[in-house]
Structures are given as C-alpha cells and as structure tokens.
Amino acid sequence: MDNDFLKKLDSSQLREIVDSMYPKKYANGTFIIREGEVDGVEDEIRTLKAGEYFGEQALLKEDKRTANIIAQPPSVTVLALDRTSFARLIGDLQELRDLKYEERPVSRTSSAQSARLPNEFSHLTLDSLDIIATLGIGGFGRVELVQSASEPGKTLALKCLKKHYIVETQQQEHVHSEKEIMLRCNHQFIVRLYKTFKDSKYVYLLMDACLGGEVWSILRDRGQFDSEACRFYTACVVEALEYLHTRHIVYRDLKPENLLLDTEGYCKLVILNKGHDRAVDYWSLGVLMYELYTGAPPFSASDPMKTYNIILKGIDIIDFPRNIPRSGEQLIKRLCRDVPTERLGYQRNGVEDIRKHRWFQGFDWEGLRSRQLAPPIIPQVKGPTDASNFDCYSRDLETPPDELSGWDEDF
C-alpha cells in the first residue's frame, strides 16, 4: 500500500476500514473538498485517477483544507471515510505516524490438514466408535454420543452429515468451512473438533460432547435467566468471540441454540460458519443478552417481513422489561447500534470495552478463564454416557443414498 500510514495496519484493520467506507457521487464541477480560505484563484495542481486517494491529512489533524477538490466530467464517485469512524476503529492516526509498528504476521493455512491441532483422539477410527445415544437431529443428519473401547472413561459427539443432502442444498463449501475453522480452534469456550471421517453416505465430525445440554433448552424450561446467569454465559461468549476474531473468524449465528454447557456448567460455542465482518457478532451478542433475559429475541414478529421491518427501525424502539437492569439495557443498545463502527467491541479497544462496561462491574474475568468461578447452573450428569440433559430421539432407520462425487476428499 502506498499510503505511509495505512500500510502499517494489518489486514483485519484494513478490512474494517473498507467496510466503513461509503460511496458518494459528485456531478461535474461540484466541490468534493472546498479550500478553507477561497481566494478566487484556481490553479490546477494535479488530476487524480481511479484508485488514488486524497484527504488523508484530515484523519491526522483538524486543520483547514489547503486545496479545492473538484469533480471532473462526466461525474466522480468516491469512497468516503469520516474521521469519527476511523478514530473508533483505529485510534488517533498520530499514533501510527509516531510509533514504529512491527509487522504482525497473520497465520495462513494452505490446507485443513496443515491446520490440524494435535489431540489425544487422533488415533480413533470410525469403526472403533459405538453409539450410546442421540443428542440431536436435523435435516443435515444427526449428532450421536459415541464411545470407544480404548477410551472407556470418555465420550465424544459425532456429527453425522448426509452427503447427498449437503450436495442437494449446495452446502459443500459451508461444510468445508465449518471443518477447517473448527480444526484451527482450541479454546475452552469453543466446542473442539478432533477428527473427521467419511464413507459413501456421510461425512463425520468427531468433537467435544457437552453433556450439560443446550442453553436454549434450559432457557425454554426456565423462561428466562437472572442477571448472574446472563453475565456468566455472555462472558463465556465474549471470551470465545475474542479468540475467533483475533484469528479473523466471524461467527454470524450467535443464539442460545448454538451454546452448550459442559459437565461443570461452563458455556461453549458451537462453530458453524465463517463471515466477513466481525461487527455482526457484537450486534448478535446484544440480541443474545436480551434473549437470555427474556426467553425471546428483541426483534420478533408473526412473519419474517414484519421481523425485518422491526430490525430496520432499530433497537431504540424496543421495550425492555423490568427484569433487565438499566446497565444491561445500555450495553444491549450499545451492541445493537445500526452503524457498525458505533457498536461496542468493534472499536479501537475491541472486547475490552465490553468487559469494562458497568453491566460487568465486579465480574471475575480471571476466575472465569481459570474455571474457578462457580457457574450459575450445575448440570446433573451421572457419567460420561449420561445424555439425559438432551431431548430423547428415536434411532435413525432411514438409510440415505450414496454420494460419490468426491467433494469430501479431504475429510
């Protein structure tokens, strides 16, 4: 990058700047920038071409403009970035000019195989796994609780995805993305993927079995959570999101259905997909907080179009029930701002702004990370084969057709 300031930023910061830019069109002869003191004399300094930039000094200081920028025929369209948005995302550009930033390498994996993290279950084979119970079902297939004779004291979850269904719904890239992301992640608040398998009918993901059950099921049974539980589960998610975002992974589907409890009552995020802009995760975090407090999302209606219209009107029109404290309401509204750069967590200090919010005042973050903090709900789990915290499902009697196109070669 030619710009001396911006070339010091890493790729994720540059993407955030690009996402915050907006197009503006100027007719021939109109002023794009007007000089601070107009003296009536206009000498052409230079002509800018497509891809060039101007006005970057306005990000650095608040001096008056030193030249006019005038649109040439037939018209000019520019991508603009306001100073406030830049400061929220990056901070003061003066710091970039004065400090010597070291190159921050971003890990790039050329393949899923090179991204695999070593683990204690890499020796397991598909044939060595026995099904104990079914933990969940869907159009994609099933999630089974499995155990190996070589690991009698440990159970795992085996996600069985129907290959023909994946091809019919054109989800091959989605499944590849899910697998590659999970193989790169090793965090205590994220469900870990240990190994993948395949046969003629399924692809399989072998991962953590979180026997405490789904947060959504617990919320359904209780109706709502108190502030202690909301803070605890939200904090687990904040830690997981920070881990993902530092690896340029965006979650995009944050909701109670995708949160599981382990046997100790700590919350884990189930990885599903990859997105483009982490600002969406902070908006979803605010929605999740509201739903944990109330049992229902803030933007809901009888049909999708009505829900969409409510979302467009924004968080400020939503009525907050009395059980949500004022500090919780303020945090939710800060997370659910319409403008991405205004969302807490997406600004210069990242998730630290969320941790320091008044709603989290007194919360023991170190105790959470060291697992010394007592969870608000301790699941009743009798042993590694106890699936009683999940709904009951019948055995799968349907045999899917073979799918041999080869899209799953690296599973």
C-alpha positions in Angstrom: 0.0 0.0 0.0 1.4 3.4 -1.0 -0.1 5.3 2.0 2.6 5.6 4.7 0.1 5.5 7.5 -2.3 2.8 6.4 0.4 0.3 5.3 1.2 -0.1 9.0 -2.2 -1.6 9.6 -2.9 -5.4 9.5 -5.3 -7.0 7.0 -8.2 -7.1 9.5 -7.9 -3.4 10.3 -7.9 -2.6 6.6 -11.0 -4.7 6.0 -12.8 -2.9 8.8 -11.8 0.5 7.2 -13.1 -0.7 3.8 -16.4 -1.9 5.4 -16.9 1.5 7.0 -16.4 3.4 3.7 -19.5 4.6 1.8 -19.9 5.8 -1.9 -20.6 9.5 -2.7 -21.3 10.8 -6.2 -20.4 14.3 -7.4 -21.6 15.9 -10.6 -19.2 17.6 -12.9 -17.8 20.9 -11.5 -19.0 20.4 -7.9 -16.7 20.7 -4.9 -15.7 17.4 -3.3 -13.5 19.4 -0.8 -13.6 23.1 -0.5 -10.5 25.1 0.5 -10.6 26.7 3.9 -9.9 30.2 2.5 -11.2 30.7 -1.0 -9.2 33.4 -2.8 -10.9 33.2 -6.2 -7.8 31.8 -7.9 -7.9 28.2 -9.1 -4.6 26.7 -10.3 -4.8 23.0 -11.2 -2.2 21.1 -9.1 -2.8 17.6 -10.4 -5.6 15.2 -11.7 -6.4 12.1 -9.6 -7.2 8.9 -11.3 -9.3 5.9 -10.3 -7.8 4.1 -7.2 -5.9 7.2 -5.9 -6.7 8.9 -2.6 -6.8 12.3 -1.0 -7.8 14.0 2.3 -5.9 11.6 4.5 -4.4 14.5 6.4 -7.9 15.2 7.7 -7.7 12.0 9.6 -4.5 13.2 11.3 -5.4 16.7 12.3 -8.2 19.2 12.1 -6.6 21.9 10.0 -8.5 23.8 7.3 -8.4 22.4 3.8 -5.5 23.6 1.8 -6.9 23.0 -1.7 -10.1 22.5 -3.6 -11.0 19.1 -5.0 -13.4 19.5 -7.9 -15.3 16.7 -9.8 -14.4 16.4 -13.5 -16.7 15.3 -16.3 -18.9 13.4 -16.5 -19.0 12.8 -12.7 -16.9 11.4 -9.9 -17.8 8.7 -7.4 -15.6 8.4 -4.3 -15.4 6.1 -1.3 -15.5 8.2 1.8 -14.4 7.6 5.4 -15.3 10.0 8.1 -12.8 10.9 10.8 -15.1 9.7 13.7 -15.4 6.2 12.2 -11.7 6.0 11.6 -10.9 7.0 15.2 -13.3 4.5 16.6 -11.7 1.7 14.6 -8.1 2.5 14.7 -7.5 5.4 17.1 -5.5 8.6 16.5 -3.6 8.4 13.3 -0.9 10.5 15.0 0.0 7.3 16.9 0.5 5.5 13.7 2.8 8.2 12.5 4.9 8.5 15.7 5.2 4.8 16.6 7.1 2.1 14.7 4.7 -0.7 14.2 6.2 -4.1 13.9 4.8 -6.4 11.2 2.1 -8.6 12.8 2.1 -11.9 10.9 -1.3 -13.4 10.2 -1.2 -17.2 10.1 -2.4 -18.6 6.9 -3.0 -22.3 6.4 -2.8 -23.7 3.0 -5.0 -26.7 3.8 -7.1 -28.1 6.6 -4.5 -30.8 7.2 -1.8 -28.3 8.0 -4.2 -26.5 10.3 -5.0 -29.6 12.4 -4.0 -29.2 16.1 -2.5 -32.3 17.8 -5.0 -34.0 20.1 -5.4 -37.2 22.1 -8.1 -38.7 19.9 -6.2 -38.6 16.6 -5.8 -42.4 16.8 -9.5 -43.2 16.8 -11.2 -44.7 13.7 -14.8 -44.6 12.7 -15.2 -48.4 13.2 -13.9 -48.1 16.8 -16.8 -45.8 17.9 -20.0 -47.2 19.4 -23.2 -45.1 19.5 -24.5 -44.6 23.1 -27.4 -42.1 22.4 -28.6 -39.4 20.0 -28.0 -35.8 21.1 -29.7 -34.0 18.2 -31.3 -34.4 14.8 -31.9 -32.2 11.8 -32.3 -32.2 8.0 -28.5 -32.5 7.7 -28.3 -35.7 9.8 -27.7 -36.5 13.5 -25.4 -35.8 16.4 -24.6 -39.0 18.3 -23.0 -39.6 21.7 -20.2 -42.1 21.0 -17.6 -44.1 22.9 -14.5 -46.1 22.0 -13.5 -49.3 23.8 -10.0 -47.9 24.0 -11.3 -44.8 25.9 -13.9 -46.2 28.3 -14.0 -43.2 30.5 -14.6 -40.7 27.8 -17.4 -40.0 25.4 -17.4 -37.7 22.3 -20.0 -36.2 20.0 -20.1 -37.5 16.4 -21.9 -35.2 13.9 -23.1 -37.3 11.0 -23.9 -35.2 7.9 -25.7 -36.8 5.0 -23.6 -36.2 1.9 -26.5 -36.3 -0.6 -28.4 -33.7 1.4 -25.3 -31.4 1.5 -25.0 -31.7 -2.3 -28.7 -31.1 -2.9 -28.7 -28.0 -0.8 -25.3 -26.8 -2.2 -23.7 -26.7 1.2 -20.3 -28.3 0.3 -18.4 -25.0 0.8 -20.2 -24.4 4.1 -19.3 -27.8 5.5 -15.7 -27.4 4.4 -15.6 -24.0 6.1 -17.0 -25.4 9.3 -14.5 -28.2 9.4 -11.5 -26.0 8.6 -12.4 -23.4 11.2 -13.0 -25.9 13.9 -9.7 -27.7 13.3 -7.9 -24.4 13.8 -9.6 -23.7 17.2 -8.5 -24.8 20.6 -10.3 -22.7 23.3 -12.0 -23.7 26.5 -15.3 -21.9 25.5 -15.5 -23.3 22.0 -16.6 -26.9 21.1 -13.4 -28.6 19.7 -13.2 -30.7 16.6 -10.8 -33.6 17.0 -11.0 -35.6 13.8 -13.1 -36.1 10.6 -14.2 -39.3 8.8 -16.2 -40.1 5.7 -17.9 -43.1 4.0 -20.2 -43.4 1.0 -23.2 -41.8 2.8 -21.9 -39.4 5.4 -19.1 -37.1 6.5 -18.4 -37.2 10.2 -17.1 -34.6 12.7 -15.8 -36.0 16.0 -15.9 -33.3 18.7 -16.4 -32.5 22.3 -19.5 -33.9 24.0 -21.0 -31.2 26.2 -23.3 -33.2 28.4 -24.7 -30.3 30.3 -27.2 -29.7 27.4 -28.2 -26.8 25.3 -28.6 -23.3 26.8 -31.7 -23.0 24.6 -33.3 -26.0 26.2 -32.6 -24.7 29.7 -33.9 -21.2 28.8 -37.0 -22.8 27.3 -37.7 -24.7 30.5 -36.9 -21.8 32.8 -38.4 -19.0 30.7 -35.6 -16.5 31.5 -32.3 -16.2 33.3 -31.4 -13.8 36.0 -28.5 -11.2 35.7 -26.0 -13.6 37.3 -26.6 -16.3 34.6 -26.8 -13.8 31.8 -23.5 -12.3 32.8 -21.8 -15.7 33.1 -22.9 -17.0 29.7 -22.4 -13.7 28.0 -18.8 -13.6 29.4 -18.1 -17.1 28.1 -19.3 -15.9 24.6 -17.2 -12.7 24.8 -14.0 -14.8 25.5 -14.9 -17.1 22.6 -15.5 -14.2 20.2 -12.3 -12.5 21.1 -10.4 -15.8 20.3 -12.2 -16.1 17.0 -11.8 -12.5 15.9 -8.1 -12.5 16.6 -7.9 -15.3 14.0 -10.1 -13.4 11.5 -13.0 -15.7 12.1 -16.6 -14.3 12.3 -19.3 -16.3 13.9 -22.5 -14.7 12.5 -25.0 -17.1 14.0 -24.9 -16.3 17.7 -28.1 -17.6 19.5 -28.9 -19.8 22.5 -29.4 -22.9 20.2 -25.7 -22.8 19.5 -24.5 -22.7 23.1 -23.8 -25.9 25.1 -22.9 -26.5 28.7 -20.1 -28.8 29.7 -20.5 -31.1 32.8 -19.2 -28.3 35.0 -21.7 -25.8 33.7 -19.4 -23.7 31.6 -20.7 -22.5 28.2 -19.2 -23.5 24.9 -19.8 -22.1 21.4 -20.6 -24.4 18.5 -18.7 -23.3 15.4 -20.9 -23.2 12.4 -19.7 -20.8 9.7 -17.3 -18.0 8.6 -18.4 -14.5 7.8 -16.9 -11.2 6.6 -17.3 -8.5 9.2 -17.0 -9.1 13.0 -19.3 -6.1 13.7 -22.2 -8.5 13.1 -21.1 -10.7 16.1 -21.4 -7.7 18.5 -24.9 -7.0 17.3 -25.8 -10.7 17.8 -24.2 -10.5 21.3 -26.7 -7.8 22.2 -29.6 -9.8 20.8 -28.3 -12.9 22.8 -28.2 -10.9 26.0 -31.8 -9.8 25.5 -33.0 -13.3 24.8 -31.2 -14.7 27.8 -33.0 -12.2 30.0 -36.5 -12.7 28.4 -36.6 -16.0 26.6 -37.3 -14.3 23.3 -35.3 -12.2 20.8 -35.9 -8.4 20.8 -36.7 -8.4 17.1 -39.6 -10.8 16.6 -43.0 -10.8 14.8 -45.6 -13.1 13.3 -43.8 -13.3 9.9 -40.3 -12.7 8.6 -41.2 -9.4 6.8 -42.6 -7.9 10.0 -39.5 -9.0 11.8 -37.3 -7.4 9.1 -39.2 -4.1 9.4 -38.7 -4.1 13.2 -34.9 -4.7 12.8 -34.8 -1.8 10.3 -36.4 0.5 13.0 -33.5 -0.4 15.3 -33.0 -1.3 19.0 -34.2 2.1 20.3 -37.8 1.3 19.6 -37.7 -2.0 21.6 -39.4 -2.1 25.0 -37.1 -3.5 27.7 -38.8 -5.5 30.5 -38.1 -4.6 34.1 -36.0 -7.6 34.8 -33.3 -6.2 32.6 -31.3 -3.7 34.7 -30.5 -0.3 33.3 -26.9 -1.2 32.8 -27.9 -4.3 30.9 -30.2 -2.3 28.7 -27.5 0.3 28.0 -25.0 -2.4 27.0 -27.5 -4.2 24.7 -28.2 -0.8 23.0 -24.5 -0.1 22.6 -24.0 -3.5 21.0 -27.0 -3.3 18.6 -26.3 0.1 17.0 -27.3 0.4 13.4 -23.9 1.8 12.4 -21.3 -0.9 12.8 -18.5 1.4 13.9 -20.7 2.6 16.8 -21.0 -0.9 18.3 -19.2 -1.6 21.5 -16.5 -4.2 20.8 -15.9 -3.1 17.2 -14.0 0.0 18.2 -10.4 0.7 19.0 -10.2 -1.2 22.3 -12.1 -4.3 21.0 -13.9 -6.5 23.5 -12.1 -4.8 26.4 -14.8 -2.0 26.1 -17.4 -4.7 26.7 -15.5 -6.2 29.7 -15.2 -2.7 31.3 -18.9 -1.8 30.8 -20.9 -1.1 34.0 -23.0 -4.2 33.5 -19.9 -6.4 34.1 -18.8 -4.4 37.1 -17.3 -6.7 39.7 -17.3 -9.7 37.3 -14.4 -12.1 37.9 -12.9 -12.5 34.4 -9.8 -14.2 35.7 -11.9 -16.6 37.7 -13.9 -17.4 34.5 -10.7 -18.1 32.5 -9.2 -20.3 35.2 -12.6 -22.0 35.7 -12.6 -21.0 39.4 -15.8 -19.1 39.1 -18.9 -21.0 40.2 -21.4 -21.4 37.2 -25.0 -20.3 37.9 -26.3 -23.7 36.8 -24.5 -27.0 37.5 -25.9 -29.7 35.2 -26.8 -33.1 36.7 -24.6 -35.5 34.8 -24.2 -39.0 36.2 -21.3 -40.1 34.0 -19.8 -39.9 30.5 -22.6 -41.8 28.9 -25.4 -39.8 30.5 -27.4 -38.0 27.8 -30.4 -37.1 30.0 -29.9 -33.3 29.5 -30.8 -33.7 25.9 -34.2 -34.4 24.4 -35.0 -38.0 23.5 -34.7 -39.1 19.9 -35.6 -42.4 18.2 -33.0 -44.4 16.3 -32.4 -43.4 12.7 -34.0 -46.1 10.5 -33.6 -44.2 7.2 -30.6 -45.1 5.0 -29.5 -42.2 2.8 -28.3 -42.9 -0.7 -24.6 -43.0 -1.6 -23.0 -39.8 -2.7 -19.7 -40.3 -4.5 -18.9 -37.0 -6.3 -15.7 -36.6 -4.3 -16.3 -33.1 -2.8 -15.3 -34.6 0.6 -11.9 -35.8 -0.5 -10.0 -34.1 2.4 -12.3 -35.4 5.2 
